[in-house]
Amino acid sequence: MDIGPKGESRPRREPLQREPRMAAQRGLSWPRRQFFAVSPVACPYIPGRAERKLIVDLAGSGGTHFYDDLSRAGFRRSHRFAYRPACRGCASCVPVRIAVERFCHTRSTRRVRNTNQDLRGGLVAARATAEQYRLFAAYQGARHGDGDMASMRYGDYRAMVEDTPVRTAIAEFRDGCGDLVAAALIDLLDDGISAVYSFYDPHQARRSLGIWSVLWLVEECRCRGQPFLYLGYWIAESPKMAYKDRFPALERLGAGGWTEFEGPSPQPSPRKRGKRVPNEIPLPRASGPPGASVLGPAAGRISDAPREGPASAGG
């Protein structure tokens, strides 16, 4: 049984038997939903570049299944919105996922697994708690003190967790004393799990808890008989995001669909005057005003997940 957005149990949907392509190519009803392109802001990952997102509201009938398809097309979720980069002249954000059936431990991941044998993980409903928030605030202060999320109060954290129109849960990880040492906000898809955001005790660097969270989610997908763990975007130029290529059985989404990850590939340089570099992956056509700010106060909190620096990833 899956955990629904309000905590209720739902019958589990069977994974799709074939790899779906972009919903527009499959004849799904994307035109019934409005996509908006937000105004460019400074890129949080690559200095000197601008970030621009394509977003769509997931609320309403059919939003859960719609989000399943969007995830396979490289979209991520923040609150009730799905989003994907649509930056002019840049295609550095590459959607990646782990193919669970092909996943085999490396010496590095085996070391992380063995170090954390005393931890116990489990899924709970998407309900914010004071215990989670204390851990979240400690993580933000230590790892991302100069970021927007470091100023989030309990109400902001609660909205990040509970403002969801899809099947969302939290994976909690506790030590032998029952103390919460790590957590991961996740979405439950029809073909796997999407890791939305993870955080952990910043004073336990030896454990490499960010990596441990991913390894646990791989096994959770395996137990559910689901083929993929979606990790968000790999960005070669960003240490915060480049660590994802260390995971075995990684796949990347490109113009030809999902393929095995074969390491860094040349990325387009910033657009020169009079020359446009197209996005690598086809995007649905945006509707609505080009600078539409439909996210309101949540706009500054659209974030990728899980954010890990190279120190914890290499632990």
C-alpha atoms as a printed R data frame, in Angstrom:
    type eleno elety resid chain resno      x      y       z
1   ATOM     1    CA   MET     A     1  0.000  0.000   0.000
2   ATOM     2    CA   ASP     A     2  1.160  3.551  -0.724
3   ATOM     3    CA   ILE     A     3  0.934  6.558   1.530
4   ATOM     4    CA   GLY     A     4 -1.392  9.174   0.033
5   ATOM     5    CA   PRO     A     5 -1.033 12.951   0.281
6   ATOM     6    CA   LYS     A     6 -3.308 13.047   3.327
7   ATOM     7    CA   GLY     A     7 -1.835 10.001   4.998
8   ATOM     8    CA   GLU     A     8 -4.443  7.507   3.817
9   ATOM     9    CA   SER     A     9 -3.549  4.177   2.245
10  ATOM    10    CA   ARG     A    10 -4.050  3.661  -1.453
11  ATOM    11    CA   PRO     A    11 -3.814  0.576  -3.665
12  ATOM    12    CA   ARG     A    12 -0.436  0.490  -5.328
13  ATOM    13    CA   ARG     A    13 -0.299  1.167  -9.053
14  ATOM    14    CA   GLU     A    14  1.669 -1.305 -11.098
15  ATOM    15    CA   PRO     A    15  4.787  0.074 -12.824
16  ATOM    16    CA   LEU     A    16  4.405  0.706 -16.509
17  ATOM    17    CA   GLN     A    17  5.682 -2.136 -18.662
18  ATOM    18    CA   ARG     A    18  7.314  0.058 -21.268
19  ATOM    19    CA   GLU     A    19  9.352  3.213 -21.073
20  ATOM    20    CA   PRO     A    20  7.030  6.152 -21.699
21  ATOM    21    CA   ARG     A    21  8.305  9.111 -23.669
22  ATOM    22    CA   MET     A    22  7.296 12.700 -23.338
23  ATOM    23    CA   ALA     A    23  3.583 12.904 -22.696
24  ATOM    24    CA   ALA     A    24  3.058 15.036 -25.786
25  ATOM    25    CA   GLN     A    25  4.533 12.228 -27.877
26  ATOM    26    CA   ARG     A    26  2.269  9.666 -26.209
27  ATOM    27    CA   GLY     A    27 -0.852 11.653 -26.970
28  ATOM    28    CA   LEU     A    28 -1.618 12.531 -23.346
29  ATOM    29    CA   SER     A    29 -3.622 15.631 -22.552
30  ATOM    30    CA   TRP     A    30 -0.858 18.063 -21.583
31  ATOM    31    CA   PRO     A    31 -2.612 20.916 -23.434
32  ATOM    32    CA   ARG     A    32 -5.302 20.833 -20.711
33  ATOM    33    CA   ARG     A    33 -2.686 22.130 -18.275
34  ATOM    34    CA   GLN     A    34 -1.049 25.526 -18.552
35  ATOM    35    CA   PHE     A    35  2.737 25.672 -18.465
36  ATOM    36    CA   PHE     A    36  4.329 28.955 -17.392
37  ATOM    37    CA   ALA     A    37  7.865 30.215 -17.909
38  ATOM    38    CA   VAL     A    38  8.986 32.250 -14.891
39  ATOM    39    CA   SER     A    39 11.262 35.263 -15.122
40  ATOM    40    CA   PRO     A    40 15.021 34.526 -15.086
41  ATOM    41    CA   VAL     A    41 16.932 34.782 -11.807
42  ATOM    42    CA   ALA     A    42 20.577 34.232 -10.902
43  ATOM    43    CA   CYS     A    43 21.523 30.574 -11.218
44  ATOM    44    CA   PRO     A    44 22.197 29.036  -7.774
45  ATOM    45    CA   TYR     A    45 24.546 26.423  -9.245
46  ATOM    46    CA   ILE     A    46 26.722 28.079 -11.909
47  ATOM    47    CA   PRO     A    47 28.016 31.610 -11.246
48  ATOM    48    CA   GLY     A    48 27.298 34.140 -13.950
49  ATOM    49    CA   ARG     A    49 24.375 32.280 -15.484
50  ATOM    50    CA   ALA     A    50 20.632 32.884 -15.285
51  ATOM    51    CA   GLU     A    51 18.081 30.285 -14.239
52  ATOM    52    CA   ARG     A    52 14.637 30.092 -15.816
53  ATOM    53    CA   LYS     A    53 11.999 27.459 -15.040
54  ATOM    54    CA   LEU     A    54  9.012 26.002 -16.816
55  ATOM    55    CA   ILE     A    55  6.306 25.213 -14.265
56  ATOM    56    CA   VAL     A    56  2.857 23.681 -14.156
57  ATOM    57    CA   ASP     A    57  0.303 23.371 -11.363
58  ATOM    58    CA   LEU     A    58 -0.371 19.755 -10.352
59  ATOM    59    CA   ALA     A    59 -3.512 20.469  -8.349
60  ATOM    60    CA   GLY     A    60 -6.807 19.101  -9.589
61  ATOM    61    CA   SER     A    61 -8.103 15.885 -11.046
62  ATOM    62    CA   GLY     A    62 -5.479 13.586 -12.527
63  ATOM    63    CA   GLY     A    63 -2.555 15.488 -11.032
64  ATOM    64    CA   THR     A    64 -0.927 12.390  -9.560
65  ATOM    65    CA   HIS     A    65 -0.817 10.451 -12.830
66  ATOM    66    CA   PHE     A    66  0.188 13.613 -14.683
67  ATOM    67    CA   TYR     A    67  3.125 14.000 -12.318
68  ATOM    68    CA   ASP     A    68  4.176 10.376 -12.941
69  ATOM    69    CA   ASP     A    69  4.575 11.221 -16.629
70  ATOM    70    CA   LEU     A    70  6.253 14.551 -15.927
71  ATOM    71    CA   SER     A    71  8.849 12.832 -13.731
72  ATOM    72    CA   ARG     A    72  9.812 10.587 -16.614
73  ATOM    73    CA   ALA     A    73 10.151 13.734 -18.725
74  ATOM    74    CA   GLY     A    74 12.668 15.302 -16.347
75  ATOM    75    CA   PHE     A    75 10.392 17.430 -14.163
76  ATOM    76    CA   ARG     A    76 10.762 17.858 -10.406
77  ATOM    77    CA   ARG     A    77  8.280 19.008  -7.766
78  ATOM    78    CA   SER     A    78  8.122 21.831  -5.215
79  ATOM    79    CA   HIS     A    79  4.883 22.220  -3.262
80  ATOM    80    CA   ARG     A    80  2.029 21.764  -5.740
81  ATOM    81    CA   PHE     A    81  4.104 22.717  -8.776
82  ATOM    82    CA   ALA     A    82  6.166 20.601 -11.158
83  ATOM    83    CA   TYR     A    83  9.097 22.399 -12.749
84  ATOM    84    CA   ARG     A    84 11.981 21.924 -15.111
85  ATOM    85    CA   PRO     A    85 14.832 24.197 -16.211
86  ATOM    86    CA   ALA     A    86 14.166 26.065 -19.436
87  ATOM    87    CA   CYS     A    87 17.256 28.249 -19.516
88  ATOM    88    CA   ARG     A    88 18.148 30.032 -22.729
89  ATOM    89    CA   GLY     A    89 21.560 29.015 -23.996
90  ATOM    90    CA   CYS     A    90 22.211 26.377 -21.324
91  ATOM    91    CA   ALA     A    91 21.482 22.665 -20.978
92  ATOM    92    CA   SER     A    92 23.696 21.914 -17.984
93  ATOM    93    CA   CYS     A    93 20.918 20.480 -15.794
94  ATOM    94    CA   VAL     A    94 20.676 16.805 -16.776
95  ATOM    95    CA   PRO     A    95 17.882 14.672 -15.227
96  ATOM    96    CA   VAL     A    96 19.303 11.463 -13.754
97  ATOM    97    CA   ARG     A    97 17.890  8.349 -12.146
98  ATOM    98    CA   ILE     A    98 19.175  5.025 -10.810
99  ATOM    99    CA   ALA     A    99 18.101  1.843 -12.616
100 ATOM   100    CA   VAL     A   100 17.428 -0.313  -9.565
101 ATOM   101    CA   GLU     A   101 17.719 -3.705 -11.266
102 ATOM   102    CA   ARG     A   102 21.251 -2.910 -12.483
103 ATOM   103    CA   PHE     A   103 22.416 -1.354  -9.215
104 ATOM   104    CA   CYS     A   104 25.401 -3.117  -7.623
105 ATOM   105    CA   HIS     A   105 27.410 -1.731  -4.732
106 ATOM   106    CA   THR     A   106 30.848 -0.278  -5.300
107 ATOM   107    CA   ARG     A   107 33.576 -0.311  -2.662
108 ATOM   108    CA   SER     A   108 32.555  3.237  -1.698
109 ATOM   109    CA   THR     A   109 28.817  2.575  -1.345
110 ATOM   110    CA   ARG     A   110 29.507 -0.714   0.464
111 ATOM   111    CA   ARG     A   111 31.589  1.200   2.995
112 ATOM   112    CA   VAL     A   112 28.722  3.659   3.588
113 ATOM   113    CA   ARG     A   113 26.249  0.785   3.963
114 ATOM   114    CA   ASN     A   114 28.450 -1.004   6.490
115 ATOM   115    CA   THR     A   115 29.099  2.180   8.482
116 ATOM   116    CA   ASN     A   116 25.354  2.687   8.973
117 ATOM   117    CA   GLN     A   117 24.277 -0.835   9.869
118 ATOM   118    CA   ASP     A   118 22.942  0.469  13.176
119 ATOM   119    CA   LEU     A   119 20.431  2.774  11.448
120 ATOM   120    CA   ARG     A   120 16.808  1.852  10.874
121 ATOM   121    CA   GLY     A   121 14.729  3.468   8.165
122 ATOM   122    CA   GLY     A   122 11.004  3.635   7.548
123 ATOM   123    CA   LEU     A   123  8.356  5.603   5.685
124 ATOM   124    CA   VAL     A   124  5.959  7.880   7.529
125 ATOM   125    CA   ALA     A   125  3.152 10.085   6.262
126 ATOM   126    CA   ALA     A   126  4.009 13.548   4.928
127 ATOM   127    CA   ARG     A   127  3.381 15.351   8.211
128 ATOM   128    CA   ALA     A   128  5.914 17.841   9.518
129 ATOM   129    CA   THR     A   129  7.154 17.396  13.090
130 ATOM   130    CA   ALA     A   130  9.186 19.579  15.408
131 ATOM   131    CA   GLU     A   131 11.849 16.849  15.536
132 ATOM   132    CA   GLN     A   132 12.230 16.893  11.758
133 ATOM   133    CA   TYR     A   133 12.388 20.664  11.666
134 ATOM   134    CA   ARG     A   134 15.160 20.822  14.296
135 ATOM   135    CA   LEU     A   135 17.232 18.456  12.174
136 ATOM   136    CA   PHE     A   136 16.372 20.400   8.992
137 ATOM   137    CA   ALA     A   137 17.367 23.738  10.579
138 ATOM   138    CA   ALA     A   138 20.656 22.318  11.883
139 ATOM   139    CA   TYR     A   139 21.455 20.920   8.434
140 ATOM   140    CA   GLN     A   140 20.665 24.178   6.660
141 ATOM   141    CA   GLY     A   141 22.693 26.240   9.111
142 ATOM   142    CA   ALA     A   142 25.749 24.026   8.770
143 ATOM   143    CA   ARG     A   143 25.648 23.139   5.061
144 ATOM   144    CA   HIS     A   144 23.712 25.926   3.307
145 ATOM   145    CA   GLY     A   145 23.894 28.864   5.702
146 ATOM   146    CA   ASP     A   146 24.046 31.390   2.857
147 ATOM   147    CA   GLY     A   147 21.046 29.921   1.006
148 ATOM   148    CA   ASP     A   148 17.388 30.940   1.045
149 ATOM   149    CA   MET     A   149 16.315 27.745   2.787
150 ATOM   150    CA   ALA     A   150 18.448 28.547   5.847
151 ATOM   151    CA   SER     A   151 15.893 31.209   6.829
152 ATOM   152    CA   MET     A   152 12.888 28.864   6.620
153 ATOM   153    CA   ARG     A   153 10.789 28.752   9.778
154 ATOM   154    CA   TYR     A   154  8.665 25.846  10.945
155 ATOM   155    CA   GLY     A   155  5.674 27.045   8.921
156 ATOM   156    CA   ASP     A   156  7.791 27.131   5.760
157 ATOM   157    CA   TYR     A   157  9.118 23.629   6.430
158 ATOM   158    CA   ARG     A   158  5.603 22.362   7.085
159 ATOM   159    CA   ALA     A   159  4.432 23.800   3.771
160 ATOM   160    CA   MET     A   160  7.348 22.129   1.951
161 ATOM   161    CA   VAL     A   161  6.322 18.771   3.398
162 ATOM   162    CA   GLU     A   162  2.534 18.942   3.465
163 ATOM   163    CA   ASP     A   163  1.666 21.166   0.485
164 ATOM   164    CA   THR     A   164  1.529 18.300  -1.997
165 ATOM   165    CA   PRO     A   165 -1.195 17.094  -4.390
166 ATOM   166    CA   VAL     A   166  0.611 13.796  -5.092
167 ATOM   167    CA   ARG     A   167  1.654 10.661  -3.169
168 ATOM   168    CA   THR     A   168  4.282 11.992  -0.777
169 ATOM   169    CA   ALA     A   169  6.012 10.460   2.246
170 ATOM   170    CA   ILE     A   170  9.047 10.983   4.460
171 ATOM   171    CA   ALA     A   171 11.775  8.406   4.950
172 ATOM   172    CA   GLU     A   172 13.098  8.733   8.493
173 ATOM   173    CA   PHE     A   173 16.401  7.219   9.631
174 ATOM   174    CA   ARG     A   174 17.054  6.617  13.335
175 ATOM   175    CA   ASP     A   175 20.015  5.324  15.287
176 ATOM   176    CA   GLY     A   176 20.008  2.668  18.000
177 ATOM   177    CA   CYS     A   177 18.826  5.216  20.576
178 ATOM   178    CA   GLY     A   178 15.848  6.180  18.418
179 ATOM   179    CA   ASP     A   179 17.245  9.604  17.562
180 ATOM   180    CA   LEU     A   180 16.412 11.011  14.129
181 ATOM   181    CA   VAL     A   181 19.698 11.425  12.226
182 ATOM   182    CA   ALA     A   182 18.465 11.832   8.625
183 ATOM   183    CA   ALA     A   183 15.273 12.233   6.619
184 ATOM   184    CA   ALA     A   184 14.251 12.362   2.974
185 ATOM   185    CA   LEU     A   185 11.100 13.899   1.538
186 ATOM   186    CA   ILE     A   186 10.025 11.632  -1.318
187 ATOM   187    CA   ASP     A   187  7.279 11.249  -3.902
188 ATOM   188    CA   LEU     A   188  5.915  7.796  -4.693
189 ATOM   189    CA   LEU     A   189  5.600  7.305  -8.453
190 ATOM   190    CA   ASP     A   190  4.091  4.513 -10.505
191 ATOM   191    CA   ASP     A   191  7.585  3.410 -11.596
192 ATOM   192    CA   GLY     A   192  9.618  4.210  -8.498
193 ATOM   193    CA   ILE     A   193 10.520  6.977  -6.071
194 ATOM   194    CA   SER     A   194 11.491 10.601  -6.602
195 ATOM   195    CA   ALA     A   195 13.881 12.008  -3.965
196 ATOM   196    CA   VAL     A   196 12.601 15.542  -3.382
197 ATOM   197    CA   TYR     A   197 14.876 16.747  -0.569
198 ATOM   198    CA   SER     A   198 17.098 15.112   2.037
199 ATOM   199    CA   PHE     A   199 18.707 16.469   5.193
200 ATOM   200    CA   TYR     A   200 20.696 14.977   8.041
201 ATOM   201    CA   ASP     A   201 22.750 15.564  11.156
202 ATOM   202    CA   PRO     A   202 25.679 17.703   9.929
203 ATOM   203    CA   HIS     A   203 27.817 16.607  12.880
204 ATOM   204    CA   GLN     A   204 27.940 12.983  11.747
205 ATOM   205    CA   ALA     A   205 29.995 13.436   8.585
206 ATOM   206    CA   ARG     A   206 31.650 10.028   9.017
207 ATOM   207    CA   ARG     A   207 28.352  8.333   8.191
208 ATOM   208    CA   SER     A   208 27.859 10.035   4.783
209 ATOM   209    CA   LEU     A   209 24.153 10.183   5.592
210 ATOM   210    CA   GLY     A   210 23.167 11.803   2.295
211 ATOM   211    CA   ILE     A   211 24.603  8.855   0.387
212 ATOM   212    CA   TRP     A   212 23.049  6.442   2.885
213 ATOM   213    CA   SER     A   213 19.610  7.949   2.232
214 ATOM   214    CA   VAL     A   214 19.959  7.259  -1.484
215 ATOM   215    CA   LEU     A   215 21.157  3.683  -0.884
216 ATOM   216    CA   TRP     A   216 18.178  3.030   1.396
217 ATOM   217    CA   LEU     A   217 15.766  4.404  -1.195
218 ATOM   218    CA   VAL     A   218 17.286  2.117  -3.842
219 ATOM   219    CA   GLU     A   219 16.488 -0.861  -1.620
220 ATOM   220    CA   GLU     A   220 12.997  0.488  -0.945
221 ATOM   221    CA   CYS     A   221 12.376  0.607  -4.703
222 ATOM   222    CA   ARG     A   222 13.693 -2.932  -4.985
223 ATOM   223    CA   CYS     A   223 11.341 -4.142  -2.245
224 ATOM   224    CA   ARG     A   224  8.409 -2.479  -4.019
225 ATOM   225    CA   GLY     A   225  9.369 -4.057  -7.342
226 ATOM   226    CA   GLN     A   226  9.781 -0.634  -8.926
227 ATOM   227    CA   PRO     A   227 12.564  0.071 -11.410
228 ATOM   228    CA   PHE     A   228 13.750  3.650 -10.816
229 ATOM   229    CA   LEU     A   229 14.949  6.111  -8.199
230 ATOM   230    CA   TYR     A   230 14.821  9.680  -9.564
231 ATOM   231    CA   LEU     A   231 17.586 11.917  -8.171
232 ATOM   232    CA   GLY     A   232 16.899 15.232  -9.873
233 ATOM   233    CA   TYR     A   233 19.551 17.054 -11.883
234 ATOM   234    CA   TRP     A   234 23.214 16.297 -12.398
235 ATOM   235    CA   ILE     A   235 25.266 19.412 -13.137
236 ATOM   236    CA   ALA     A   236 28.901 18.836 -14.084
237 ATOM   237    CA   GLU     A   237 29.933 22.422 -13.299
238 ATOM   238    CA   SER     A   238 28.413 22.406  -9.792
239 ATOM   239    CA   PRO     A   239 30.095 20.517  -6.923
240 ATOM   240    CA   LYS     A   240 26.713 20.440  -5.134
241 ATOM   241    CA   MET     A   241 25.195 18.466  -7.994
242 ATOM   242    CA   ALA     A   242 28.060 16.692  -9.761
243 ATOM   243    CA   TYR     A   243 28.404 14.051  -7.028
244 ATOM   244    CA   LYS     A   244 25.440 12.099  -8.421
245 ATOM   245    CA   ASP     A   245 27.564 10.523 -11.136
246 ATOM   246    CA   ARG     A   246 29.216  8.427  -8.408
247 ATOM   247    CA   PHE     A   247 26.162  6.204  -8.049
248 ATOM   248    CA   PRO     A   248 26.180  2.913  -9.976
249 ATOM   249    CA   ALA     A   249 23.547  2.142 -12.638
250 ATOM   250    CA   LEU     A   250 22.882  5.822 -13.319
251 ATOM   251    CA   GLU     A   251 20.798  6.874 -16.329
252 ATOM   252    CA   ARG     A   252 20.457 10.310 -17.912
253 ATOM   253    CA   LEU     A   253 17.660 11.884 -19.932
254 ATOM   254    CA   GLY     A   254 18.564 13.362 -23.296
255 ATOM   255    CA   ALA     A   255 16.898 14.109 -26.591
256 ATOM   256    CA   GLY     A   256 16.748 10.380 -27.378
257 ATOM   257    CA   GLY     A   257 15.203  9.406 -24.054
258 ATOM   258    CA   TRP     A   258 16.782  7.722 -21.036
259 ATOM   259    CA   THR     A   259 20.201  6.147 -21.632
260 ATOM   260    CA   GLU     A   260 23.026  4.801 -19.482
261 ATOM   261    CA   PHE     A   261 25.119  7.530 -17.900
262 ATOM   262    CA   GLU     A   262 28.574  7.518 -19.445
263 ATOM   263    CA   GLY     A   263 30.215 10.319 -17.497
264 ATOM   264    CA   PRO     A   264 30.579 14.022 -18.246
265 ATOM   265    CA   SER     A   265 29.849 15.237 -21.738
266 ATOM   266    CA   PRO     A   266 30.637 18.660 -23.165
267 ATOM   267    CA   GLN     A   267 28.040 21.197 -22.056
268 ATOM   268    CA   PRO     A   268 26.941 24.170 -24.144
269 ATOM   269    CA   SER     A   269 28.714 27.370 -23.254
270 ATOM   270    CA   PRO     A   270 26.629 30.429 -22.371
271 ATOM   271    CA   ARG     A   271 24.875 31.878 -25.383
272 ATOM   272    CA   LYS     A   272 26.874 34.308 -27.443
273 ATOM   273    CA   ARG     A   273 25.338 37.376 -28.977
274 ATOM   274    CA   GLY     A   274 23.096 36.424 -31.886
275 ATOM   275    CA   LYS     A   275 23.539 32.681 -31.324
276 ATOM   276    CA   ARG     A   276 21.099 30.418 -29.529
277 ATOM   277    CA   VAL     A   277 21.914 27.069 -27.965
278 ATOM   278    CA   PRO     A   278 18.785 24.887 -27.829
279 ATOM   279    CA   ASN     A   279 17.844 22.783 -24.823
280 ATOM   280    CA   GLU     A   280 18.928 19.171 -25.154
281 ATOM   281    CA   ILE     A   281 15.497 17.839 -24.156
282 ATOM   282    CA   PRO     A   282 12.297 18.961 -25.911
283 ATOM   283    CA   LEU     A   283 10.094 21.149 -23.734
284 ATOM   284    CA   PRO     A   284  6.326 21.546 -23.792
285 ATOM   285    CA   ARG     A   285  5.261 24.941 -25.075
286 ATOM   286    CA   ALA     A   286  4.671 27.446 -22.303
287 ATOM   287    CA   SER     A   287  1.373 29.285 -22.124
288 ATOM   288    CA   GLY     A   288  0.524 32.394 -20.191
289 ATOM   289    CA   PRO     A   289  2.562 35.585 -19.853
290 ATOM   290    CA   PRO     A   290  6.340 35.017 -20.188
291 ATOM   291    CA   GLY     A   291  7.124 36.466 -16.773
292 ATOM   292    CA   ALA     A   292  4.124 35.030 -14.974
293 ATOM   293    CA   SER     A   293  4.867 34.772 -11.268
294 ATOM   294    CA   VAL     A   294  2.348 32.063 -10.469
295 ATOM   295    CA   LEU     A   295  4.481 30.652  -7.639
296 ATOM   296    CA   GLY     A   296  4.001 33.643  -5.389
297 ATOM   297    CA   PRO     A   297  5.852 33.342  -2.073
298 ATOM   298    CA   ALA     A   298  6.943 29.780  -2.853
299 ATOM   299    CA   ALA     A   299  8.984 30.866  -5.866
300 ATOM   300    CA   GLY     A   300 12.163 31.257  -3.866
301 ATOM   301    CA   ARG     A   301 11.796 27.782  -2.408
302 ATOM   302    CA   ILE     A   302 11.799 25.720  -5.563
303 ATOM   303    CA   SER     A   303 14.817 23.546  -4.948
304 ATOM   304    CA   ASP     A   304 16.484 20.419  -6.205
305 ATOM   305    CA   ALA     A   305 17.017 17.325  -4.128
306 ATOM   306    CA   PRO     A   306 18.894 15.924  -2.465
307 ATOM   307    CA   ARG     A   307 21.590 18.608  -2.235
308 ATOM   308    CA   GLU     A   308 24.919 17.121  -1.220
309 ATOM   309    CA   GLY     A   309 28.379 18.571  -1.260
310 ATOM   310    CA   PRO     A   310 31.390 16.556  -2.389
311 ATOM   311    CA   ALA     A   311 32.626 16.098   1.197
312 ATOM   312    CA   SER     A   312 29.579 14.136   2.348
313 ATOM   313    CA   ALA     A   313 29.256 12.334  -0.955
314 ATOM   314    CA   GLY     A   314 32.804 11.098  -0.795
315 ATOM   315    CA   GLY     A   315 32.662 10.286   2.984
